[in-house]
Amino acid sequence: MTTELRQLRQQDWDEYYGTLEVAFGGVAEAKEEHELWNSLTEFDRFFGTWEGEACVGTTGAFSFRLSVPGGSLVDAAGVTMVSVAATHRRQGILTSMMRRQLDDVRAKGDSLAVLTASEPDIYGRFGYGAATQAMTAEIDTARVRLTVPTGTDDVRLRYAKPADVHEACEALYARRVSERPGMLARQPGWERLGLLDPESERHGASALQCVVAERDGELVGYARYSVKPDWAMAGPKGTVRLRDLEAVDPAANAALWRFLFGIDLTSTVEAHSRPVDDAVLHLVSDMRRCQIQVRDSLHVRLVEVGAALEARTYRAPVNLVLDVEDAFCPWNEGRWRLKGDLKGAICERTEDDADLALSVRDLGSAYLGGFSLMSLAAAGRVRELRPGALAEASLAFGSDVAPWLPHGF
């Protein structure tokens, strides 16, 4: 039978999502998760490949606003729910879906496409480059001490039901988005993600808990977490599972971490998907006992090279020509002159000689400042064509803080 690639219809969502679940192991998600993802689906941005009545391939995109160096929020397509049925591998289905999707992203005017990859090796050939990293820590709070800054004792902490303070916590998060590249300005409906807590996903831990930090009656931070009790012959050894933590200043941040370290009957704090430059690394007495691990997180694809490079600012003045290779989106191929600084940038087509040559994938890796052009060049991924251009560009593309994706999609 032949296959048909078409826009997703509301009446086909259950079949579509069932195909996705089977591709990711066949374990059905909780009803609450189904309802959330169904409500967030933008049907004009989701596509399925069908063979008769059966869905054999899925992909979609959410409409996001992504923070970039300089603090601007840029329209970006958040690529999601990508799968191909195991019975239909190596038939060009994924390539055809990626082709249709990127054409659609371009037609909608988004200059960026982003995704988190279950298997990173898949997406490089479509121009996506790993642009942010996430840190996981498993901290032995029985042996690791915290040194907190002045003012920490002035922060008041109190328990709160997550739903009762959710609106205030979302407002605080919104204030933080422009401060760090890679963060997502949550669109209507996405605030529900922070409260999603199906019992089937707790694996022996408590329901979601929340503590808020206040100063002079104003919210200055919050932490959402759960606790998994455990006991040994020597006594309690429960684990605190941190879901998210945001704070507006060092004292509030330290107060929240000190609280997590001090929860009764626990001896471990597990923190997942934190920034690789998280301040907690400088609060702890022994980083070795924090079991730090780092992995790729957000992958970036420049859909419109000129518009994307103009959307961000540059840490140092830059004036150079980039020779960009992009076989999958040939409208990006060729030479672009980038002029920029901390105030803004212009990026236009040019016939001038190139200063650097690189693929759109590697440009995506450098775009948010998480990976330096210098390090990419050391791996042979960027070629310097004018002496000095690499150092100039690497400094300019950098970020003072590590880019970070706070949650998946």
C-alpha positions as CSV (number, residue, x, y, z in Angstrom):
1,M,0.0,0.0,0.0
2,T,1.1,3.6,-0.6
3,T,1.4,6.1,2.3
4,E,-0.1,9.6,2.6
5,L,1.4,12.4,4.5
6,R,-1.3,14.8,5.7
7,Q,-2.2,17.4,8.3
8,L,-3.5,15.9,11.5
9,R,-7.3,16.0,12.1
10,Q,-8.8,16.2,15.5
11,Q,-10.7,12.9,15.0
12,D,-7.5,11.1,14.3
13,W,-5.6,12.3,17.4
14,D,-6.1,9.0,19.4
15,E,-4.8,6.9,16.5
16,Y,-1.9,9.3,16.0
17,Y,-0.9,9.4,19.6
18,G,-1.2,5.6,20.0
19,T,1.3,5.2,17.2
20,L,3.7,7.5,19.1
21,E,3.3,5.5,22.3
22,V,4.1,2.2,20.6
23,A,7.2,3.7,19.0
24,F,8.4,4.8,22.4
25,G,7.9,1.4,24.0
26,G,4.2,0.8,24.1
27,V,3.6,2.0,27.7
28,A,0.4,4.0,27.8
29,E,0.6,7.4,29.4
30,A,-1.7,8.5,32.2
31,K,-5.1,10.1,31.3
32,E,-3.9,13.4,32.6
33,E,-1.0,13.4,30.2
34,H,-3.2,12.5,27.3
35,E,-5.6,15.3,28.1
36,L,-2.8,17.9,28.4
37,W,-1.0,17.0,25.1
38,N,-4.3,16.8,23.3
39,S,-5.2,20.3,24.5
40,L,-1.8,21.7,23.5
41,T,-1.8,20.1,20.0
42,E,-1.8,22.7,17.3
43,F,-3.5,20.7,14.6
44,D,-2.4,22.9,11.7
45,R,1.3,22.2,12.8
46,F,1.0,18.4,13.2
47,F,1.4,15.9,10.5
48,G,0.9,12.1,10.2
49,T,1.9,9.5,7.7
50,W,-1.0,7.1,7.0
51,E,-1.2,3.8,5.3
52,G,-4.9,3.3,4.7
53,E,-6.5,3.7,8.2
54,A,-3.3,3.1,10.1
55,C,-1.0,5.9,11.2
56,V,2.7,4.8,10.6
57,G,4.5,8.1,11.2
58,T,4.1,11.2,13.4
59,T,5.5,14.7,13.8
60,G,4.4,18.0,15.1
61,A,5.4,21.4,16.3
62,F,4.4,23.8,19.0
63,S,4.5,27.6,18.6
64,F,7.1,28.9,21.0
65,R,8.9,32.1,21.9
66,L,12.6,31.2,22.6
67,S,15.0,33.5,24.5
68,V,18.3,34.2,22.7
69,P,21.5,36.1,23.6
70,G,20.5,39.7,24.3
71,G,17.2,38.8,25.9
72,S,14.9,38.9,22.8
73,L,12.2,36.3,22.4
74,V,12.2,34.7,18.9
75,D,9.4,32.7,17.2
76,A,10.5,29.1,17.1
77,A,8.8,25.9,16.1
78,G,9.2,23.3,18.9
79,V,9.4,20.0,17.0
80,T,7.8,17.2,18.9
81,M,6.2,13.7,18.8
82,V,8.4,12.4,16.0
83,S,8.1,8.7,15.3
84,V,8.0,6.1,12.6
85,A,6.4,2.7,13.1
86,A,9.0,-0.1,13.3
87,T,7.3,-1.8,10.4
88,H,7.9,1.1,8.1
89,R,11.6,2.0,8.7
90,R,14.0,2.8,5.9
91,Q,11.2,3.8,3.5
92,G,11.9,7.6,3.5
93,I,9.0,8.4,5.9
94,L,11.0,10.4,8.4
95,T,12.8,12.4,5.6
96,S,9.5,13.3,4.0
97,M,8.0,14.4,7.3
98,M,11.0,16.6,8.1
99,R,10.9,18.1,4.6
100,R,7.2,18.9,5.0
101,Q,7.6,20.3,8.4
102,L,10.5,22.6,7.7
103,D,8.7,23.9,4.6
104,D,5.7,24.6,6.9
105,V,7.9,26.3,9.6
106,R,9.3,28.6,7.0
107,A,5.9,29.4,5.5
108,K,4.7,30.3,9.0
109,G,7.6,32.8,9.4
110,D,9.5,31.1,12.2
111,S,13.3,31.6,11.8
112,L,14.1,28.7,14.2
113,A,13.1,25.1,14.8
114,V,14.1,23.4,18.0
115,L,13.7,19.9,19.5
116,T,14.9,17.6,22.2
117,A,16.2,14.3,20.7
118,S,15.5,10.8,22.0
119,E,18.3,9.8,19.7
120,P,20.6,12.7,18.8
121,D,22.2,11.0,15.9
122,I,19.0,11.2,13.9
123,Y,18.6,14.9,13.6
124,G,22.0,16.2,12.5
125,R,21.3,15.2,8.9
126,F,18.3,17.6,8.9
127,G,20.4,20.5,10.2
128,Y,19.8,20.4,13.9
129,G,22.7,20.9,16.2
130,A,23.0,20.4,19.9
131,A,22.9,23.9,21.4
132,T,22.3,23.5,25.2
133,Q,23.2,21.0,27.9
134,A,21.4,19.9,31.0
135,M,23.0,18.9,34.3
136,T,21.8,16.1,36.6
137,A,23.0,15.9,40.1
138,E,22.6,13.3,42.8
139,I,23.8,15.1,46.0
140,D,24.7,13.3,49.2
141,T,23.2,15.7,51.6
142,A,24.4,13.7,54.6
143,R,28.0,14.6,53.7
144,V,27.8,17.8,51.6
145,R,27.4,21.1,53.3
146,L,26.2,24.4,51.9
147,T,27.9,27.8,52.3
148,V,25.2,30.4,51.8
149,P,25.5,34.1,51.0
150,T,24.7,37.1,53.2
151,G,20.9,37.7,53.3
152,T,19.9,34.1,53.1
153,D,18.4,34.2,56.6
154,D,16.2,37.1,55.6
155,V,14.3,35.0,53.2
156,R,11.1,33.5,54.6
157,L,10.1,30.0,53.4
158,R,6.6,28.5,53.6
159,Y,4.8,25.4,52.3
160,A,2.1,26.0,49.7
161,K,-0.2,23.8,47.6
162,P,1.3,23.9,44.1
163,A,-2.0,25.0,42.6
164,D,-2.6,27.8,45.1
165,V,0.6,29.6,44.2
166,H,0.9,28.5,40.6
167,E,-0.1,31.9,39.1
168,A,2.5,33.7,41.1
169,C,5.2,31.2,40.3
170,E,4.5,31.4,36.6
171,A,4.8,35.2,36.8
172,L,8.2,34.8,38.5
173,Y,9.3,32.3,35.8
174,A,8.2,34.8,33.1
175,R,10.5,37.4,34.6
176,R,13.4,35.0,34.3
177,V,13.0,33.9,30.7
178,S,14.9,36.8,29.1
179,E,17.8,36.4,31.5
180,R,19.1,33.1,30.0
181,P,19.2,31.9,26.4
182,G,17.3,28.8,25.6
183,M,14.3,29.3,27.9
184,L,10.7,29.2,26.7
185,A,8.2,31.9,27.3
186,R,5.2,29.7,28.2
187,Q,2.2,30.2,26.0
188,P,-1.4,29.9,27.3
189,G,-2.0,26.3,28.4
190,W,1.6,25.5,29.0
191,E,1.4,26.6,32.6
192,R,-0.4,23.3,33.3
193,L,2.8,21.4,32.6
194,G,4.2,22.5,35.9
195,L,1.3,20.9,37.8
196,L,1.2,17.6,35.9
197,D,1.7,14.9,38.5
198,P,0.1,11.6,37.5
199,E,0.3,9.0,40.2
200,S,1.6,6.4,37.7
201,E,4.8,8.5,37.2
202,R,5.7,9.0,40.9
203,H,7.4,5.5,41.3
204,G,7.0,5.5,45.1
205,A,7.4,9.2,45.7
206,S,5.0,11.6,47.2
207,A,2.6,13.9,45.3
208,L,4.1,17.1,44.0
209,Q,5.0,19.5,46.8
210,C,5.9,23.2,46.8
211,V,7.8,25.7,49.0
212,V,7.9,29.4,48.2
213,A,10.5,31.9,49.2
214,E,9.4,35.4,50.2
215,R,11.0,38.7,51.3
216,D,8.9,41.5,52.7
217,G,5.8,39.7,51.5
218,E,7.0,39.4,47.9
219,L,7.6,36.1,46.1
220,V,11.3,35.8,45.3
221,G,11.6,32.1,44.5
222,Y,10.0,28.7,44.6
223,A,10.8,25.0,44.4
224,R,8.6,22.1,43.3
225,Y,9.6,18.7,44.4
226,S,8.6,15.3,45.7
227,V,10.0,13.0,48.4
228,K,10.6,9.3,48.0
229,P,10.9,7.7,51.5
230,D,13.4,4.9,52.1
231,W,14.9,3.2,55.1
232,A,17.9,1.1,55.9
233,M,19.1,-0.7,59.0
234,A,21.1,2.4,59.9
235,G,18.1,4.7,59.5
236,P,16.2,6.8,57.0
237,K,17.6,7.5,53.6
238,G,14.9,9.2,51.6
239,T,15.4,11.1,48.4
240,V,14.2,14.6,47.5
241,R,13.4,14.8,43.8
242,L,13.6,18.3,42.6
243,R,11.4,19.1,39.6
244,D,12.1,22.9,39.3
245,L,13.6,25.8,41.2
246,E,13.6,29.4,40.3
247,A,14.8,32.4,42.3
248,V,15.4,36.1,41.6
249,D,18.6,36.5,43.6
250,P,21.4,34.6,45.3
251,A,19.9,34.7,48.8
252,A,16.6,33.3,47.7
253,N,18.3,30.6,45.6
254,A,20.5,29.6,48.5
255,A,17.5,29.5,50.9
256,L,15.6,27.1,48.7
257,W,18.6,24.8,48.3
258,R,19.2,24.8,52.0
259,F,15.6,23.8,52.6
260,L,15.9,20.9,50.2
261,F,19.1,19.7,51.9
262,G,17.4,19.8,55.3
263,I,14.2,17.9,54.7
264,D,13.8,15.3,57.4
265,L,14.4,11.6,56.8
266,T,16.2,12.2,53.5
267,S,19.9,11.9,52.6
268,T,19.9,12.6,48.8
269,V,18.7,15.4,46.6
270,E,18.2,14.4,42.9
271,A,18.1,17.4,40.6
272,H,17.4,16.8,36.9
273,S,17.7,19.1,33.9
274,R,19.5,22.0,35.6
275,P,21.7,24.6,34.0
276,V,25.3,23.5,33.7
277,D,26.4,26.7,35.4
278,D,23.9,26.3,38.2
279,A,24.9,28.3,41.3
280,V,24.5,25.3,43.5
281,L,27.8,24.1,42.2
282,H,29.4,27.0,44.1
283,L,27.4,26.5,47.3
284,V,28.3,22.9,47.9
285,S,31.3,21.8,50.0
286,D,32.2,18.8,47.8
287,M,31.3,18.7,44.1
288,R,32.5,15.2,43.8
289,R,29.7,13.9,46.1
290,C,27.1,15.6,43.8
291,Q,27.4,12.9,41.1
292,I,27.3,15.5,38.3
293,Q,26.3,14.3,34.8
294,V,25.8,16.4,31.7
295,R,23.9,15.6,28.5
296,D,22.6,17.3,25.4
297,S,19.3,19.0,25.7
298,L,17.9,21.5,23.2
299,H,18.8,21.1,19.5
300,V,18.6,24.2,17.3
301,R,18.0,24.5,13.5
302,L,18.2,27.8,11.7
303,V,15.3,27.8,9.3
304,E,16.1,31.3,8.0
305,V,19.8,32.1,8.6
306,G,19.6,35.8,8.0
307,A,16.6,36.4,10.3
308,A,17.9,34.1,13.0
309,L,21.3,35.8,13.2
310,E,19.7,39.2,13.3
311,A,17.4,38.2,16.1
312,R,20.2,37.9,18.7
313,T,22.9,40.3,19.9
314,Y,26.6,39.6,20.1
315,R,28.9,39.9,23.1
316,A,31.6,41.7,21.1
317,P,31.6,43.6,17.8
318,V,31.6,41.3,14.8
319,N,31.8,41.9,11.1
320,L,32.5,38.8,9.0
321,V,31.2,36.6,6.2
322,L,29.9,33.1,6.9
323,D,29.8,30.5,4.2
324,V,26.9,28.3,5.2
325,E,26.3,24.8,3.9
326,D,22.7,23.6,4.1
327,A,21.8,20.9,1.7
328,F,18.4,20.2,3.3
329,C,17.2,23.8,3.2
330,P,19.1,25.2,0.2
331,W,17.7,28.7,0.6
332,N,20.2,29.1,3.4
333,E,23.2,28.0,1.3
334,G,25.9,30.5,0.5
335,R,27.6,33.5,2.0
336,W,26.1,35.8,4.6
337,R,27.7,39.0,6.0
338,L,27.0,39.4,9.7
339,K,27.5,42.8,11.4
340,G,26.6,42.9,15.1
341,D,27.3,44.0,18.7
342,L,25.5,44.3,22.0
343,K,22.9,46.6,20.5
344,G,21.8,44.5,17.5
345,A,22.8,42.9,14.2
346,I,22.3,42.9,10.5
347,C,22.8,39.7,8.4
348,E,22.5,39.9,4.6
349,R,23.5,38.0,1.5
350,T,26.9,38.9,0.1
351,E,29.3,38.0,-2.7
352,D,32.3,38.9,-0.6
353,D,35.0,36.4,0.3
354,A,34.1,34.2,3.3
355,D,35.9,34.4,6.6
356,L,34.5,31.2,8.1
357,A,32.8,28.1,6.6
358,L,30.5,25.9,8.5
359,S,27.3,23.8,8.2
360,V,23.9,25.1,9.4
361,R,24.0,22.3,12.0
362,D,27.2,23.7,13.6
363,L,25.8,27.2,13.3
364,G,22.8,25.9,15.3
365,S,25.1,24.5,18.0
366,A,26.8,27.9,18.4
367,Y,23.7,30.0,18.1
368,L,22.7,30.3,21.8
369,G,26.3,30.6,23.0
370,G,26.4,27.1,24.6
371,F,29.2,25.7,22.4
372,S,32.0,27.9,21.1
373,L,32.9,28.2,17.5
374,M,36.5,27.7,18.7
375,S,35.7,24.3,20.1
376,L,33.7,23.3,17.0
377,A,36.7,24.4,14.9
378,A,39.0,22.2,17.0
379,A,36.8,19.2,16.0
380,G,37.1,20.2,12.3
381,R,33.5,21.4,12.1
382,V,34.3,25.1,11.4
383,R,37.0,26.3,8.9
384,E,38.8,29.6,9.3
385,L,39.3,31.2,6.0
386,R,40.7,34.6,7.2
387,P,43.3,34.6,10.0
388,G,41.7,36.0,13.2
389,A,38.1,35.5,12.1
390,L,37.6,32.5,14.3
391,A,38.6,34.2,17.5
392,E,36.5,37.2,16.6
393,A,33.4,35.1,15.9
394,S,33.8,32.8,18.8
395,L,34.0,35.7,21.3
396,A,31.0,37.4,19.7
397,F,28.7,34.4,19.6
398,G,29.4,33.5,23.3
399,S,27.0,34.0,26.2
400,D,27.7,35.1,29.8
401,V,25.4,32.5,31.2
402,A,24.9,28.9,29.9
403,P,21.8,28.5,27.7
404,W,19.3,26.2,29.3
405,L,16.0,24.5,28.4
406,P,13.9,24.3,31.6
407,H,11.5,21.6,30.5
408,G,10.8,19.3,27.6
409,F,7.9,19.5,25.2
